[in-house]
Amino acid sequence: FVFPSFYEGFGFPPLEAMSQGSPIVASLNSSISEICGEQAILIDPYNIYELKQGIKEGLKKEKNNFNIEEKFNWERTARETLSLFSEILR
């Protein structure tokens, strides 16, 4: 899955592709690097050579073993939000 976005708020398309086991080639200058982490091949979307190399590398990768439920679930989100609010109120 190739996603050379110049700006992305959250990045649902790469997340959905990862949940299906697809290798990801995506921009390093958006929220994608935080969402996908080491599961994605991150490239500069302004650099066509990096995009080409990223696609070549992605084609060689085996199926992605990303478990979307581990990283993104309501219990974890609530716990992290509560922790953030507690830290702010200290």
C-alpha positions as CSV (number, residue, x, y, z in Angstrom):
1,F,0.0,0.0,0.0
2,V,1.6,3.3,-1.1
3,F,0.5,6.5,0.7
4,P,2.8,9.4,-0.2
5,S,0.5,12.0,1.5
6,F,1.8,15.5,2.0
7,Y,-0.4,16.0,5.0
8,E,-2.6,13.6,7.0
9,G,-4.6,14.2,10.1
10,F,-4.8,10.6,11.4
11,G,-4.2,8.2,8.6
12,F,-7.0,5.6,8.4
13,P,-6.1,4.2,5.0
14,P,-2.6,3.0,6.0
15,L,-4.0,1.7,9.3
16,E,-6.7,-0.3,7.4
17,A,-4.1,-1.6,5.0
18,M,-1.8,-2.7,7.9
19,S,-4.7,-4.5,9.5
20,Q,-5.0,-6.6,6.3
21,G,-1.3,-7.5,6.3
22,S,-0.2,-5.2,3.5
23,P,3.3,-3.7,3.5
24,I,3.0,0.1,3.8
25,V,5.1,2.8,2.0
26,A,4.1,6.2,3.5
27,S,5.2,9.8,4.1
28,L,7.5,10.5,7.0
29,N,6.3,14.1,7.4
30,S,2.8,13.4,8.7
31,S,1.1,11.5,11.5
32,I,1.7,8.3,9.6
33,S,5.1,7.6,11.2
34,E,3.4,7.8,14.7
35,I,0.5,5.6,13.6
36,C,2.4,3.0,11.7
37,G,5.7,3.0,13.5
38,E,8.3,0.6,12.3
39,Q,5.7,-1.3,10.4
40,A,5.9,1.2,7.5
41,I,8.6,2.1,5.1
42,L,8.7,5.9,5.5
43,I,9.7,8.1,2.6
44,D,10.0,11.8,1.7
45,P,6.9,12.3,-0.6
46,Y,8.8,15.1,-2.4
47,N,11.6,12.7,-3.3
48,I,10.7,10.5,-6.3
49,Y,13.8,8.3,-5.8
50,E,12.8,7.5,-2.2
51,L,9.3,6.7,-3.3
52,K,10.7,4.3,-5.9
53,Q,13.0,2.7,-3.4
54,G,10.3,2.4,-0.9
55,I,8.0,0.7,-3.3
56,K,10.7,-1.8,-4.3
57,E,11.4,-2.5,-0.6
58,G,7.7,-2.9,0.1
59,L,7.3,-5.5,-2.7
60,K,10.0,-7.6,-1.1
61,K,8.4,-7.5,2.4
62,E,6.4,-10.4,3.7
63,K,2.9,-10.0,5.1
64,N,2.6,-7.5,7.8
65,N,1.9,-8.9,11.3
66,F,0.4,-5.7,12.7
67,N,-2.3,-6.3,15.3
68,I,-4.6,-3.2,15.2
69,E,-6.4,-4.2,18.4
70,E,-3.2,-4.0,20.4
71,K,-2.3,-0.5,19.4
72,F,-5.7,1.1,18.9
73,N,-8.5,0.2,21.4
74,W,-10.9,2.1,23.6
75,E,-9.4,0.8,26.9
76,R,-5.9,1.9,26.0
77,T,-7.2,5.3,24.6
78,A,-9.1,6.0,27.8
79,R,-6.1,5.0,30.0
80,E,-3.7,7.2,28.1
81,T,-6.2,10.2,28.0
82,L,-6.7,9.9,31.8
83,S,-3.0,9.8,32.3
84,L,-2.5,12.9,30.2
85,F,-5.2,14.8,32.1
86,S,-3.8,13.7,35.4
87,E,-0.3,14.9,34.4
88,I,-1.8,18.3,33.2
89,L,-3.6,18.8,36.5
90,R,-0.5,18.2,38.7
